[in-house]
Amino acid sequence: AGAGVAYVYEKGATGWPASPTATLTDPDATSGDLFGYSVAVSGSAIVIGAPGTNSNAGSEYIYIASSSVWPTTPTVIAPNPAPSLCDGFGVSVAISGSNVVVGAAGSNAYAGMAFIEYKSPSGMPTDIVRSLYDPAGTVDDFFGTSVSVSGKTVVVGSEAGAAYIYTKGTTAWPSTPTATLPDPPGGFPGDNFGTAVSVSGSVVVVGDNVAGPTGGGQAYLYTTIDSTWVTEPVATLTDPGGNLADEFGRAVAVSNGAVIVGAPGTGTGEGAAYMYTG
């Protein structure tokens, strides 16, 4: 009934298991919590978003493995730090080391927000070190609909057609973007550029999933030159299926020189995923 559940699969010596290593259920067991709507993992920590809790204000749950055993109750429960109706805190989550990012795309009349948190090695407490507001400040931007973090780089996507990069300085995270990635030439209003983002090292991937001249969506790759992020894509990935309903770019991920782009509408809705290596 929309309470939600998340499943953990941990690779063993002989490969990936067919059955979950651990099953994590909604701590509140409340219909509509949407526990598991977003998930992220780094090392021995799992972050799970539940944007439907507390009248859609949302919550975040962190699980820390001990002696390679995942707990079935949260190590940290972090409710929306600035609750208001339909904030959707937890609609997106990301973690890298001690840095956690949580999106709240429904904040401020859906202009959106994102929060950068610091997680101690033990997982407790989790402190908000920077609150990020929609740089455009426009109603229905949905800033925070997607988030990603790698080392000292945070990327926040906005469905209004932009993605924002924040690079940590010597002492703190900035409150304004280090770089703004606009919808590339050829894009169009409403193509959902920024609906999905992912960063790994010096590579950022941004997806849009609405049909355009190349089919059912695109994904764009960005990198750095002399430690400065370029704001025009260095590569554009177009929908191999070429069908308007493919939603190519609805999900993206990058790690170690490999990019995966999801297209959940491919075929008659069974979906497809495409891998690119460079």
N, C-alpha and C positions, 0 to 999 in steps of 0.2 A: 504493500500500500504506500510505496514511496518513502518508507523509512530509510531503506538503503542498506547496502552491505559492501564490503571490500574484501578481496581475496589476495593473499600473499603467496607468491611462488618463489622459492629459493633454490637456485641451481646447486645440485649436488655433484659428487665426483663422477657420476655416470650421466649427467645431463639434467635437463629440466624435468620436474615431476609433472605427471598428468593431473594430480590432485593437489589442492592448495596445501601449502605448508602451514598456513594459519588463516582463519576466517575472522574478520573483524566486523562486528555488527554495530548498528547505531546505538550509542550508549543511552540515548533517551528513548529509543524504540517508539518513536512518534511518527505517525503517518505524515508524509509530506516533508520530512527533514532533508531528503535528498543526500543522505550520508553516502559518500563515494562519488558524488558528481564530479569531483576533481581529485586526483591523486598524484603524489610525487614521492620519490625515494632517493636517498643519498646515503651511502654507507649503511650505518645501523639505524637510520631514522626514516620513518614514513610520515608524510603529512597527508591528511585527508580533509577535504572541504565538504561542508554540509550547508549549502546556502539557504536551505528552507527552514532551518531551526528558528525558534523564537519569532514567529510571525514573519519569516523571511528576512530577518536581520542577518542570520547566518552564524556559523561557528567553524572553528578549525580544531582538528585533533592531531596530536603528534604521538607516535608510538616509537619507543626506543628499545631495540633488542638488547637483551642481557644474556651473556654467555651463549650467543647465537640463537636464543629463544625469543620469539616475538610475543609480547604480551597481548592479551585479548581485551584489556581495558586500557584506555589512553594514559600515557605518561603525562601529557599536558592537554588540558581543555582550555581553549582560548575563544571566548565568545566575541562577537563583534565589538571592537573597542569604541565605536561611535554609533550605537544602534539607532536606526530609524527604519520605518516600515519599508520593506522591499529593498534593502541595501544589497542583499545577495553576497555578503561577505563569505568568501570561500568558493565562489563560482569558478575561480582558478587558483591553483597553488603551485609553488615551485620551491625546490630546496637544493642547495649546493653547499656542502660542508656545514658551517654554522649560520649561513644566510638563508632565510626563509622569506618568500614573497607571497602575499595573498591579495587577490583581486576582489574588489567590491563594486562591480560594474553598475549596480543600481543606485549608488550613492548620489546625492545632490541632484535630484531630478534626472537620474540616469546619465549625468555627465560622467560619473564614475570616479573611483579612487583605487589606489593600491597601497599596500603597507609592506615595508621592509622590516623584517624582524631579525633579532640575534638570538640564536639558540645556544645555550651553554653546552659543553660536551656531554653533560648528564641529561640534557634536555629540559632542564628547569632552572630558572624560569625562561619564558620566551618574551623578550622585551621588544616593543616597537621602537626602532631607531630612526625611522623616517616615514612620514605620511606623504604620499604622492597624490597630487590633485591633477585632474585633467588639464593639461596645458592650454587647451583651447577654451575650456570652461563653458562648453556648449551643451545644452539639454540634449539627451539621447545620443551622446557620443559613445557611451558604454566603454569608457576608458577602464581598463582592468579586466576586460572580457577574456584576455589571455595574458599570461605572465611567464617569464623564464629567467633563470639566473645561472651564471657560470662564473665562479671565482669572484672577481670584482666588477662584473657586468650584469646589470639587470635590464631586461627588455619588457616593456608593457605595451600591449596592443589595444587599439581602439577601433571598434567596428565602423567608426565614422570615416575611416580612410587614412590612418596614420599609425605608426609604431614609434616608440620612444626608447632611446637607449640612455641609461644612467650608469656612469662609471665612477666607482668609489675613489675618492681622493686619498690623500695621505692620512686623513683623520676621520672622514665621515662621508656618507652618501650625500650626493647633491639633491636639492629639492626641485631643481629645474633640469630638463634633459640635457645630456651631453651632446646628443645628436637626435634629430628628428627625421624619420624616414617617411616621406609623403607617398601617397599612391603614385606609382610610376606613370610616366607617359603611356597613354593607351588605356589606363584605367578609367573608371567612370564612377560618378556618385552612386553609392549603394552597392558597390561590388564587394563590400565587407573586407577590404584590405585591412589587415590587423586582427582578423578573427582568430588567427593562430600565429604564435611566435615561438621560436626556439633559439637558444644561443649555446654555443660550445666553443670556448676559447675565442678566436678572432673571426668566427663565422656566425652570422645571424640569418635565420630563415623566417620569412613572413609569408603567410598564406592569405589569399582571398578565395572565396568559394562560390561566388555568384557568376553565372554564365556571362561570358564575354565573347569577343571575336574569335578566341582560340578554343572555345568549348566551355566546359563547366568549371572554370576557375584556373588560377595560376598560383605559383609559389616563386618567391624571389630570394636570391642569395646576396648577402652583403658581407664585406670584410673590411679590414683596416689597411691603410697605407701610411707608413711612418707613424703608427700608433694612433692614427686618426680615422674614425669611422667614415666611410664613404656613404653618401646619401642617395646614390643611384645604384641600382642592382648591378652586380658583376655577372649575374646569370639569371635567366628567366626560365622557369620550368612550366611548360604548358601541358594541358590535359591530354594524355595519350589517347583517351577514349573519344574526346572531341564531342561529347554529348552535353546538351545544355543542363541536364539534371545530375551530372556526375558529382558536383560539389568537390572537385579536385582542389586541394588546399584547405579543406575544413580542419585538418589536423596536420601538424608538421613536427619533425624532430630531427636533431642533428647531433652527432657524436663521432669524434675521431675520423673525420673526413667522409662520413656517410650521412646522407639525408634520406629521410622517409617522408613521403607525402601521402596522406589519406584522402580517398575519394569515396565517401560512404554511399553516394547515390548511384555508383556505377552499375551497369546492367539494369536489373529491375529492382534495385535497392539492396542487393546483397553486398555491394561495395568492393573496393580494391585498395591496395596499398602499393606504392611504387618506390623502389630504392635507387638512389643515385650515389655513385662513389666517385671521388675526385682526387 
